Amino acid sequence: MQGRDPYRGDELREGLCHSEQADYRITTFSAEKYNEAWLDAAGVCGGTYLGGPRWVVSARAEHLEQARNRPGGTVRQLKSVS
């Protein structure tokens, strides 16, 4: 039995936003379950992410709190698995 890749194009979209202050990678998901799967996979590398139910923003940690002012969401610190 083959599993379905949760990161197929139907489940997520990614884009980049460049500003004078920072670069942001924005990932949106077709369902909340794909968001959680993505964060679980990202947890292997660690990092800080700003996220809502169907989206995640990746950037340097110091820029995420300011970025949170517009869309809301929660800043999450993921610990890498060593």
N, C-alpha and C positions, 0 to 999 in steps of 0.2 A: 504494500500500500504506500503510495506516495503522499507526502504531506503537501499542503498548499502553502506557497511562500507568502507570508503575511505582508511582504514589502513590495508586492507587485503593483504596477501603476494604478490599478483600480482602487487600491487601498490607501495610497498616500500620494501627495504631491509635495515637491520641494522647490523652494526658490531662495534667491539671495537678495538681500537689501543692503546697499552700501550707503553709509552716511559719513559725514565728516568725523563723527565721533567713533563709529564702530561699524563692523560688518556683522550682519545677522543672517543666519540660515533659518528659514521658516518652513516648517513641515506641517502639513494639514492631513488629517485622516478621515476616511469615509465613515468610520465608526470608532467609538471610544475604545473598543477592545484592541484596535490596531495601535492606538496611542500607547496603551499599557504594554503591549508586546514590544514596541519600539523602545520605550523607556527601560524595559527589562534588558533588552539587548545592549542599549547604550550604557547601562550600569556596569558592564564588563570593563569599559574604558574609564568610567568615572566622569566627572564634569558637573557643571552647573547648568540647569535648563529652566526656562520659564515656560509653563504649560497650562493649558486649559483642557476641557474635556475632549476636544478633537484637534488640538494643535500643540506644537512645541516650537519654541524659539531657542536657538543655540547662539551663544556669543560669549565673550569674556564675562566672567562673573560680575565685574564692576559695572558693566553696562546693562545688565538684566533688570536690576531694580528700577532704574530710570525708564527702561523700555516697558515695564509693567504698568506705568501710569495710563497708557491708552487702552490696551486690551484687557487688563486685569490679569487674572491667573495667579499661579503660585510659583515661586522660585524654589527649585528642588536641587539639592546637592546629592549627587550619586557617588557612592564610593566605589572605586575600582576593585575588582576581584584579583587578588595576587596569587 
